[in-house]
Amino acid sequence: MNAEELENFEFTAEQSAMVNSTRIRVGRNFADFPLGPGVSKEQRLEIMNKVVEACNNFEGDLKGKFYPLETMSQED
């Protein structure tokens, strides 16, 4: 994936001021793991670790910080 190839909507200054953060939702299942309702806590942690490992390879505009929901503070 190359962030420079993405086509983005041009926000006005007022619209841009409203955006504090974004999130990426991983909505497909991984091979060897059941769909959401059938996943155990151990499997969820394993999936999260795989996603974090992949996201840690992002560079440039795609690079960011991962905030696990269980330990994320109100300030994050």
C-alpha positions as CSV (number, residue, x, y, z in Angstrom):
1,M,0.0,0.0,0.0
2,N,1.3,3.4,-0.9
3,A,-0.3,6.4,0.9
4,E,0.7,8.7,-2.0
5,E,-1.7,6.8,-4.3
6,L,-4.7,7.3,-2.1
7,E,-7.3,9.9,-3.3
8,N,-8.5,11.9,-0.3
9,F,-11.4,14.2,0.1
10,E,-10.3,17.8,0.5
11,F,-11.5,19.1,3.9
12,T,-12.1,22.7,4.7
13,A,-10.2,24.1,7.7
14,E,-13.4,23.9,9.7
15,Q,-13.9,20.3,8.8
16,S,-10.2,19.4,9.5
17,A,-10.5,21.0,13.0
18,M,-13.2,18.4,13.9
19,V,-11.0,15.4,13.2
20,N,-9.2,14.2,16.3
21,S,-8.3,10.7,15.3
22,T,-9.2,7.8,13.0
23,R,-9.3,4.1,13.4
24,I,-8.8,1.1,11.2
25,R,-11.3,-1.7,11.5
26,V,-10.2,-5.2,10.5
27,G,-13.4,-6.7,9.4
28,R,-12.4,-10.0,7.8
29,N,-11.5,-13.1,9.5
30,F,-7.9,-14.5,9.4
31,A,-7.3,-18.0,8.1
32,D,-7.3,-20.5,11.0
33,F,-9.4,-18.3,13.2
34,P,-13.2,-18.4,13.6
35,L,-15.4,-15.4,12.9
36,G,-15.8,-12.7,15.7
37,P,-18.4,-14.3,17.9
38,G,-16.6,-17.6,18.0
39,V,-13.1,-16.2,18.9
40,S,-11.7,-16.8,22.4
41,K,-9.9,-14.1,24.3
42,E,-6.6,-15.9,23.6
43,Q,-7.3,-16.0,19.9
44,R,-8.3,-12.3,20.0
45,L,-5.0,-11.4,21.5
46,E,-3.2,-13.5,19.0
47,I,-5.0,-11.7,16.2
48,M,-4.3,-8.3,17.7
49,N,-0.6,-9.2,17.9
50,K,-0.5,-10.2,14.3
51,V,-2.3,-7.0,13.2
52,V,0.0,-4.8,15.4
53,E,3.1,-6.6,13.9
54,A,1.8,-5.9,10.4
55,C,1.0,-2.2,11.2
56,N,4.4,-1.7,12.7
57,N,5.8,-2.0,9.2
58,F,3.8,1.0,8.0
59,E,5.9,4.0,7.0
60,G,5.3,7.7,6.2
61,D,1.7,8.8,6.3
62,L,0.5,5.4,7.3
63,K,2.7,5.1,10.4
64,G,0.9,5.6,13.7
65,K,0.5,4.4,17.2
66,F,-1.6,1.4,18.2
67,Y,-3.9,1.9,21.3
68,P,-5.3,-1.4,22.7
69,L,-8.8,-0.7,23.9
70,E,-8.2,-2.5,27.2
71,T,-5.5,-0.1,28.2
72,M,-6.4,3.1,26.3
73,S,-6.9,6.2,28.5
74,Q,-9.4,9.0,28.0
75,E,-6.5,11.2,26.9
76,D,-5.6,8.7,24.1
